[in-house]
Amino acid sequence: MTKSDLPDVVLEALTQLGGAGKVAEVAKWIWVNHEVELRASGDLFYTWQYDIRWAADQLRKRGLLKSTTVTSARRWEVA
């Protein structure tokens, strides 16, 4: 897994969580479902929880997540 994979992983997590979730819920889902890939990802293993925030921003720019002006910055929701 690389940083560039994270937008898809975040979207997958949110879809599985019913379309929305708190950042901690998304991180937990990613860990439970992608632990092996994260452990094998080199430096990403140490930064992935920060990098999922970058991924969420990328998804917002693509119109796939609702803006933080519509939802809380602590809760992400599929657009």
MOPAC internal coordinates of N, CA, C and O (Angstrom, degrees):
PM7 1SCF
backbone

  N    0.0000 0     0.00 0     0.00 0    0    0    0
  C    1.4448 1     0.00 0     0.00 0    1    0    0
  C    1.5305 1   108.35 1     0.00 0    2    1    0
  O    1.2310 1   121.54 1   -38.17 1    3    2    1
  N    1.3341 1   114.66 1   141.83 1    3    2    1
  C    1.4606 1   121.05 1   177.16 1    5    3    2
  C    1.5362 1   109.02 1  -125.02 1    6    5    3
  O    1.2310 1   120.84 1   -10.64 1    7    6    5
  N    1.3053 1   115.99 1   169.36 1    7    6    5
  C    1.4612 1   120.82 1   178.65 1    9    7    6
  C    1.5224 1   110.84 1   -56.96 1   10    9    7
  O    1.2310 1   120.43 1   143.09 1   11   10    9
  N    1.3108 1   116.78 1   -36.91 1   11   10    9
  C    1.4729 1   119.79 1  -178.49 1   13   11   10
  C    1.5293 1   112.49 1   -67.65 1   14   13   11
  O    1.2310 1   119.74 1   162.87 1   15   14   13
  N    1.3214 1   118.10 1   -17.13 1   15   14   13
  C    1.4651 1   121.64 1   175.93 1   17   15   14
  C    1.5263 1   112.62 1   -79.00 1   18   17   15
  O    1.2310 1   120.39 1   160.55 1   19   18   17
  N    1.3206 1   116.87 1   -19.45 1   19   18   17
  C    1.4588 1   120.37 1  -170.83 1   21   19   18
  C    1.5275 1   115.69 1   -63.62 1   22   21   19
  O    1.2310 1   118.40 1   143.49 1   23   22   21
  N    1.3320 1   120.66 1   -36.51 1   23   22   21
  C    1.4759 1   116.87 1   175.90 1   25   23   22
  C    1.5307 1   112.67 1   -56.33 1   26   25   23
  O    1.2310 1   120.27 1   137.00 1   27   26   25
  N    1.3154 1   117.10 1   -43.00 1   27   26   25
  C    1.4691 1   120.22 1   178.57 1   29   27   26
  C    1.5213 1   111.07 1   -65.70 1   30   29   27
  O    1.2310 1   120.41 1   142.07 1   31   30   29
  N    1.3176 1   116.82 1   -37.93 1   31   30   29
  C    1.4685 1   121.11 1  -179.64 1   33   31   30
  C    1.5294 1   109.97 1   -67.80 1   34   33   31
  O    1.2310 1   120.04 1   138.12 1   35   34   33
  N    1.3299 1   117.52 1   -41.88 1   35   34   33
  C    1.4597 1   121.04 1   177.40 1   37   35   34
  C    1.5305 1   110.04 1   -62.94 1   38   37   35
  O    1.2310 1   120.09 1   135.57 1   39   38   37
  N    1.3081 1   117.43 1   -44.43 1   39   38   37
  C    1.4631 1   121.05 1   178.48 1   41   39   38
  C    1.5255 1   110.84 1   -62.33 1   42   41   39
  O    1.2310 1   120.50 1   138.74 1   43   42   41
  N    1.3263 1   116.65 1   -41.26 1   43   42   41
  C    1.4679 1   121.15 1   176.46 1   45   43   42
  C    1.5296 1   110.03 1   -60.14 1   46   45   43
  O    1.2310 1   120.41 1   134.29 1   47   46   45
  N    1.3167 1   116.81 1   -45.71 1   47   46   45
  C    1.4643 1   121.00 1  -179.77 1   49   47   46
  C    1.5226 1   110.85 1   -60.76 1   50   49   47
  O    1.2310 1   120.55 1   132.05 1   51   50   49
  N    1.3210 1   116.55 1   -47.95 1   51   50   49
  C    1.4618 1   120.08 1  -179.17 1   53   51   50
  C    1.5206 1   111.63 1   -63.26 1   54   53   51
  O    1.2310 1   120.21 1   140.94 1   55   54   53
  N    1.3047 1   117.20 1   -39.06 1   55   54   53
  C    1.4641 1   120.78 1   177.18 1   57   55   54
  C    1.5277 1   109.99 1   -60.96 1   58   57   55
  O    1.2310 1   120.65 1   134.21 1   59   58   57
  N    1.3244 1   116.36 1   -45.79 1   59   58   57
  C    1.4617 1   120.81 1  -179.95 1   61   59   58
  C    1.5346 1   112.34 1   -68.07 1   62   61   59
  O    1.2310 1   120.62 1   154.90 1   63   62   61
  N    1.3256 1   116.41 1   -25.10 1   63   62   61
  C    1.4667 1   121.08 1   178.02 1   65   63   62
  C    1.5302 1   112.19 1   -87.74 1   66   65   63
  O    1.2310 1   120.21 1  -169.96 1   67   66   65
  N    1.3122 1   117.20 1    10.04 1   67   66   65
  C    1.4586 1   120.73 1   177.44 1   69   67   66
  C    1.5163 1   114.78 1    90.42 1   70   69   67
  O    1.2310 1   120.53 1  -165.72 1   71   70   69
  N    1.3417 1   116.59 1    14.28 1   71   70   69
  C    1.4564 1   120.21 1   175.42 1   73   71   70
  C    1.5176 1   114.98 1   102.92 1   74   73   71
  O    1.2310 1   120.32 1   171.36 1   75   74   73
  N    1.3375 1   117.00 1    -8.64 1   75   74   73
  C    1.4585 1   120.11 1  -179.70 1   77   75   74
  C    1.5189 1   109.36 1  -158.07 1   78   77   75
  O    1.2310 1   121.40 1   -23.53 1   79   78   77
  N    1.3249 1   114.93 1   156.47 1   79   78   77
  C    1.4560 1   118.87 1   176.84 1   81   79   78
  C    1.5077 1   111.56 1  -174.96 1   82   81   79
  O    1.2310 1   121.26 1   -23.59 1   83   82   81
  N    1.3226 1   115.19 1   156.41 1   83   82   81
  C    1.4520 1   120.87 1   173.34 1   85   83   82
  C    1.5228 1   108.40 1   -70.00 1   86   85   83
  O    1.2310 1   120.91 1   -25.23 1   87   86   85
  N    1.3116 1   115.86 1   154.77 1   87   86   85
  C    1.4684 1   120.43 1  -178.66 1   89   87   86
  C    1.5267 1   110.20 1   -54.53 1   90   89   87
  O    1.2310 1   119.97 1   136.89 1   91   90   89
  N    1.3283 1   117.67 1   -43.11 1   91   90   89
  C    1.4655 1   120.75 1  -179.54 1   93   91   90
  C    1.5275 1   111.82 1   -63.39 1   94   93   91
  O    1.2310 1   120.10 1   143.70 1   95   94   93
  N    1.3363 1   117.41 1   -36.30 1   95   94   93
  C    1.4659 1   121.15 1   178.20 1   97   95   94
  C    1.5279 1   110.27 1   -66.81 1   98   97   95
  O    1.2310 1   120.87 1   139.03 1   99   98   97
  N    1.3252 1   115.95 1   -40.97 1   99   98   97
  C    1.4673 1   120.52 1   178.42 1  101   99   98
  C    1.5255 1   109.61 1   -63.85 1  102  101   99
  O    1.2310 1   120.34 1   133.93 1  103  102  101
  N    1.3229 1   116.96 1   -46.07 1  103  102  101
  C    1.4688 1   120.79 1   179.70 1  105  103  102
  C    1.5236 1   110.98 1   -61.06 1  106  105  103
  O    1.2310 1   120.60 1   137.10 1  107  106  105
  N    1.3187 1   116.45 1   -42.90 1  107  106  105
  C    1.4701 1   120.15 1   179.22 1  109  107  106
  C    1.5246 1   110.65 1   -62.73 1  110  109  107
  O    1.2310 1   120.08 1   135.69 1  111  110  109
  N    1.3406 1   117.45 1   -44.31 1  111  110  109
  C    1.4644 1   120.67 1   179.51 1  113  111  110
  C    1.5312 1   110.12 1   -61.28 1  114  113  111
  O    1.2310 1   120.86 1   135.95 1  115  114  113
  N    1.3220 1   115.97 1   -44.05 1  115  114  113
  C    1.4704 1   119.75 1   179.81 1  117  115  114
  C    1.5146 1   109.82 1   -61.63 1  118  117  115
  O    1.2310 1   119.67 1   135.59 1  119  118  117
  N    1.3205 1   118.23 1   -44.41 1  119  118  117
  C    1.4623 1   120.97 1  -179.46 1  121  119  118
  C    1.5283 1   111.11 1   -62.50 1  122  121  119
  O    1.2310 1   120.41 1   133.43 1  123  122  121
  N    1.3159 1   116.82 1   -46.57 1  123  122  121
  C    1.4701 1   120.95 1  -178.47 1  125  123  122
  C    1.5275 1   111.11 1   -62.41 1  126  125  123
  O    1.2310 1   120.33 1   142.35 1  127  126  125
  N    1.3239 1   116.97 1   -37.65 1  127  126  125
  C    1.4608 1   120.70 1  -173.51 1  129  127  126
  C    1.5255 1   115.14 1   -98.44 1  130  129  127
  O    1.2310 1   119.82 1   167.01 1  131  130  129
  N    1.3273 1   117.95 1   -12.99 1  131  130  129
  C    1.4613 1   120.45 1  -176.67 1  133  131  130
  C    1.5314 1   113.16 1  -135.43 1  134  133  131
  O    1.2310 1   120.52 1  -158.58 1  135  134  133
  N    1.3191 1   116.62 1    21.42 1  135  134  133
  C    1.4665 1   120.38 1  -178.05 1  137  135  134
  C    1.5198 1   112.20 1   -55.08 1  138  137  135
  O    1.2310 1   120.11 1   133.92 1  139  138  137
  N    1.3075 1   117.40 1   -46.08 1  139  138  137
  C    1.4676 1   120.85 1  -177.05 1  141  139  138
  C    1.5217 1   110.67 1   -59.94 1  142  141  139
  O    1.2310 1   120.65 1   133.29 1  143  142  141
  N    1.3407 1   116.36 1   -46.71 1  143  142  141
  C    1.4677 1   119.73 1   179.75 1  145  143  142
  C    1.5298 1   111.49 1   -64.92 1  146  145  143
  O    1.2310 1   120.55 1   140.70 1  147  146  145
  N    1.3392 1   116.55 1   -39.30 1  147  146  145
  C    1.4618 1   119.69 1   178.86 1  149  147  146
  C    1.5231 1   111.48 1   -64.61 1  150  149  147
  O    1.2310 1   120.46 1   136.68 1  151  150  149
  N    1.3155 1   116.72 1   -43.32 1  151  150  149
  C    1.4713 1   120.10 1   179.57 1  153  151  150
  C    1.5277 1   111.89 1   -62.24 1  154  153  151
  O    1.2310 1   120.60 1   150.64 1  155  154  153
  N    1.3227 1   116.46 1   -29.36 1  155  154  153
  C    1.4717 1   120.98 1  -178.15 1  157  155  154
  C    1.5351 1   112.43 1   -93.16 1  158  157  155
  O    1.2310 1   120.04 1  -172.78 1  159  158  157
  N    1.3232 1   117.52 1     7.22 1  159  158  157
  C    1.4609 1   120.22 1  -170.30 1  161  159  158
  C    1.5297 1   115.02 1   -92.87 1  162  161  159
  O    1.2310 1   119.82 1  -169.68 1  163  162  161
  N    1.3038 1   117.95 1    10.32 1  163  162  161
  C    1.4617 1   119.78 1   179.21 1  165  163  162
  C    1.5196 1   111.24 1    70.75 1  166  165  163
  O    1.2310 1   120.58 1    46.61 1  167  166  165
  N    1.3344 1   116.50 1  -133.39 1  167  166  165
  C    1.4596 1   121.19 1  -176.67 1  169  167  166
  C    1.5203 1   113.16 1   -62.91 1  170  169  167
  O    1.2310 1   119.61 1   153.66 1  171  170  169
  N    1.3235 1   118.35 1   -26.34 1  171  170  169
  C    1.4587 1   121.07 1   178.49 1  173  171  170
  C    1.5209 1   111.03 1   -57.69 1  174  173  171
  O    1.2310 1   120.20 1   149.36 1  175  174  173
  N    1.3145 1   117.21 1   -30.64 1  175  174  173
  C    1.4652 1   121.19 1   178.76 1  177  175  174
  C    1.5315 1   110.92 1   -55.34 1  178  177  175
  O    1.2310 1   120.19 1   146.56 1  179  178  177
  N    1.3043 1   117.25 1   -33.44 1  179  178  177
  C    1.4528 1   121.82 1  -177.03 1  181  179  178
  C    1.5282 1   113.47 1   -89.05 1  182  181  179
  O    1.2310 1   120.28 1   167.98 1  183  182  181
  N    1.3323 1   117.07 1   -12.02 1  183  182  181
  C    1.4728 1   119.94 1  -174.98 1  185  183  182
  C    1.5286 1   114.09 1  -124.05 1  186  185  183
  O    1.2310 1   119.42 1   178.11 1  187  186  185
  N    1.3219 1   118.72 1    -1.89 1  187  186  185
  C    1.4605 1   120.22 1  -169.19 1  189  187  186
  C    1.5268 1   113.47 1   -59.50 1  190  189  187
  O    1.2310 1   119.41 1   145.71 1  191  190  189
  N    1.3348 1   118.73 1   -34.29 1  191  190  189
  C    1.4634 1   118.69 1  -179.29 1  193  191  190
  C    1.5301 1   111.15 1   -68.53 1  194  193  191
  O    1.2310 1   119.86 1   147.79 1  195  194  193
  N    1.3015 1   117.86 1   -32.21 1  195  194  193
  C    1.4621 1   121.33 1   172.15 1  197  195  194
  C    1.5359 1   109.39 1   -72.12 1  198  197  195
  O    1.2310 1   120.72 1   135.95 1  199  198  197
  N    1.3143 1   116.23 1   -44.05 1  199  198  197
  C    1.4616 1   121.26 1  -174.80 1  201  199  198
  C    1.5265 1   113.59 1   -66.87 1  202  201  199
  O    1.2310 1   119.32 1   156.68 1  203  202  201
  N    1.3292 1   118.90 1   -23.32 1  203  202  201
  C    1.4665 1   118.19 1   176.43 1  205  203  202
  C    1.5240 1   110.49 1   -68.98 1  206  205  203
  O    1.2310 1   120.09 1   155.16 1  207  206  205
  N    1.3308 1   117.44 1   -24.84 1  207  206  205
  C    1.4620 1   120.26 1   175.14 1  209  207  206
  C    1.5341 1   109.80 1   -69.30 1  210  209  207
  O    1.2310 1   120.83 1   140.68 1  211  210  209
  N    1.3232 1   116.02 1   -39.32 1  211  210  209
  C    1.4703 1   120.82 1   173.85 1  213  211  210
  C    1.5314 1   108.93 1   -61.03 1  214  213  211
  O    1.2310 1   120.83 1   136.11 1  215  214  213
  N    1.3314 1   116.02 1   -43.89 1  215  214  213
  C    1.4692 1   120.78 1  -179.32 1  217  215  214
  C    1.5252 1   110.80 1   -61.44 1  218  217  215
  O    1.2310 1   120.27 1   138.32 1  219  218  217
  N    1.3268 1   117.10 1   -41.68 1  219  218  217
  C    1.4635 1   120.17 1   178.12 1  221  219  218
  C    1.5263 1   110.47 1   -62.39 1  222  221  219
  O    1.2310 1   120.19 1   140.15 1  223  222  221
  N    1.3149 1   117.24 1   -39.85 1  223  222  221
  C    1.4602 1   120.59 1   177.36 1  225  223  222
  C    1.5308 1   110.70 1   -62.71 1  226  225  223
  O    1.2310 1   120.25 1   138.75 1  227  226  225
  N    1.3203 1   117.13 1   -41.25 1  227  226  225
  C    1.4686 1   120.67 1   177.17 1  229  227  226
  C    1.5257 1   110.67 1   -61.72 1  230  229  227
  O    1.2310 1   120.26 1   138.86 1  231  230  229
  N    1.3318 1   117.12 1   -41.14 1  231  230  229
  C    1.4621 1   121.18 1   178.43 1  233  231  230
  C    1.5213 1   111.24 1   -65.36 1  234  233  231
  O    1.2310 1   119.96 1   142.83 1  235  234  233
  N    1.3284 1   117.68 1   -37.17 1  235  234  233
  C    1.4690 1   120.89 1   176.16 1  237  235  234
  C    1.5249 1   110.40 1   -63.29 1  238  237  235
  O    1.2310 1   120.59 1   136.08 1  239  238  237
  N    1.3231 1   116.49 1   -43.92 1  239  238  237
  C    1.4643 1   120.78 1   179.67 1  241  239  238
  C    1.5205 1   111.57 1   -61.36 1  242  241  239
  O    1.2310 1   120.31 1   149.01 1  243  242  241
  N    1.3332 1   117.02 1   -30.99 1  243  242  241
  C    1.4611 1   121.79 1   179.20 1  245  243  242
  C    1.5340 1   111.79 1   -87.32 1  246  245  243
  O    1.2310 1   120.34 1   179.83 1  247  246  245
  N    1.3305 1   116.95 1    -0.17 1  247  246  245
  C    1.4571 1   120.97 1   179.02 1  249  247  246
  C    1.5158 1   114.42 1    78.41 1  250  249  247
  O    1.2310 1   119.98 1  -163.20 1  251  250  249
  N    1.3231 1   117.64 1    16.80 1  251  250  249
  C    1.4567 1   121.08 1  -177.01 1  253  251  250
  C    1.5272 1   113.37 1   -95.88 1  254  253  251
  O    1.2310 1   120.57 1   162.59 1  255  254  253
  N    1.3452 1   116.51 1   -17.41 1  255  254  253
  C    1.4618 1   121.61 1   173.89 1  257  255  254
  C    1.5140 1   108.13 1  -120.93 1  258  257  255
  O    1.2310 1   120.94 1   -32.06 1  259  258  257
  N    1.3261 1   115.81 1   147.94 1  259  258  257
  C    1.4590 1   120.29 1   176.73 1  261  259  258
  C    1.5242 1   109.17 1   -68.17 1  262  261  259
  O    1.2310 1   121.27 1   -30.65 1  263  262  261
  N    1.2938 1   115.18 1   149.35 1  263  262  261
  C    1.4587 1   122.81 1   178.62 1  265  263  262
  C    1.5256 1   110.50 1   -64.41 1  266  265  263
  O    1.2310 1   120.73 1   -26.89 1  267  266  265
  N    1.3175 1   116.20 1   153.11 1  267  266  265
  C    1.4646 1   119.99 1   176.12 1  269  267  266
  C    1.5249 1   111.33 1   -70.79 1  270  269  267
  O    1.2310 1   119.73 1   168.58 1  271  270  269
  N    1.3234 1   118.11 1   -11.42 1  271  270  269
  C    1.4642 1   119.92 1   173.39 1  273  271  270
  C    1.5256 1   110.67 1   -76.07 1  274  273  271
  O    1.2310 1   120.61 1   159.80 1  275  274  273
  N    1.3301 1   116.43 1   -20.20 1  275  274  273
  C    1.4664 1   121.92 1   178.54 1  277  275  274
  C    1.5284 1   110.44 1   -94.30 1  278  277  275
  O    1.2310 1   120.55 1   143.10 1  279  278  277
  N    1.3277 1   116.56 1   -36.90 1  279  278  277
  C    1.4637 1   122.12 1   179.65 1  281  279  278
  C    1.5224 1   108.47 1  -123.07 1  282  281  279
  O    1.2310 1   120.88 1   -13.36 1  283  282  281
  N    1.2869 1   115.92 1   166.64 1  283  282  281
  C    1.4638 1   121.15 1   176.40 1  285  283  282
  C    1.5213 1   110.06 1   -67.36 1  286  285  283
  O    1.2310 1   120.36 1   -30.16 1  287  286  285
  N    1.3194 1   116.91 1   149.84 1  287  286  285
  C    1.4662 1   120.55 1   176.29 1  289  287  286
  C    1.5263 1   110.46 1   -64.68 1  290  289  287
  O    1.2310 1   120.47 1   160.47 1  291  290  289
  N    1.3189 1   116.71 1   -19.53 1  291  290  289
  C    1.4744 1   120.76 1  -179.97 1  293  291  290
  C    1.5220 1   112.27 1   -88.68 1  294  293  291
  O    1.2310 1   120.22 1   172.96 1  295  294  293
  N    1.3203 1   117.19 1    -7.04 1  295  294  293
  C    1.4653 1   121.38 1  -179.49 1  297  295  294
  C    1.5215 1   107.89 1  -128.35 1  298  297  295
  O    1.2310 1   121.29 1   -53.45 1  299  298  297
  N    1.3095 1   115.13 1   126.55 1  299  298  297
  C    1.4465 1   121.04 1   179.77 1  301  299  298
  C    1.5117 1   108.85 1  -106.08 1  302  301  299
  O    1.2310 1   121.13 1   -39.17 1  303  302  301
  N    1.3372 1   115.45 1   140.83 1  303  302  301
  C    1.4616 1   120.37 1  -177.33 1  305  303  302
  C    1.5253 1   110.04 1  -139.19 1  306  305  303
  O    1.2310 1   121.19 1   -46.09 1  307  306  305
  N    1.3221 1   115.32 1   133.91 1  307  306  305
  C    1.4532 1   121.42 1   178.09 1  309  307  306
  C    1.5171 1   108.65 1   -65.58 1  310  309  307
  O    1.2310 1   121.06 1   -43.09 1  311  310  309
  N    1.3235 1   115.58 1   136.91 1  311  310  309
  C    1.4740 1   121.20 1  -179.28 1  313  311  310
  C    1.5101 1   110.85 1   -76.29 1  314  313  311
  O    1.2310 1   120.10 1   180.00 1  315  314  313

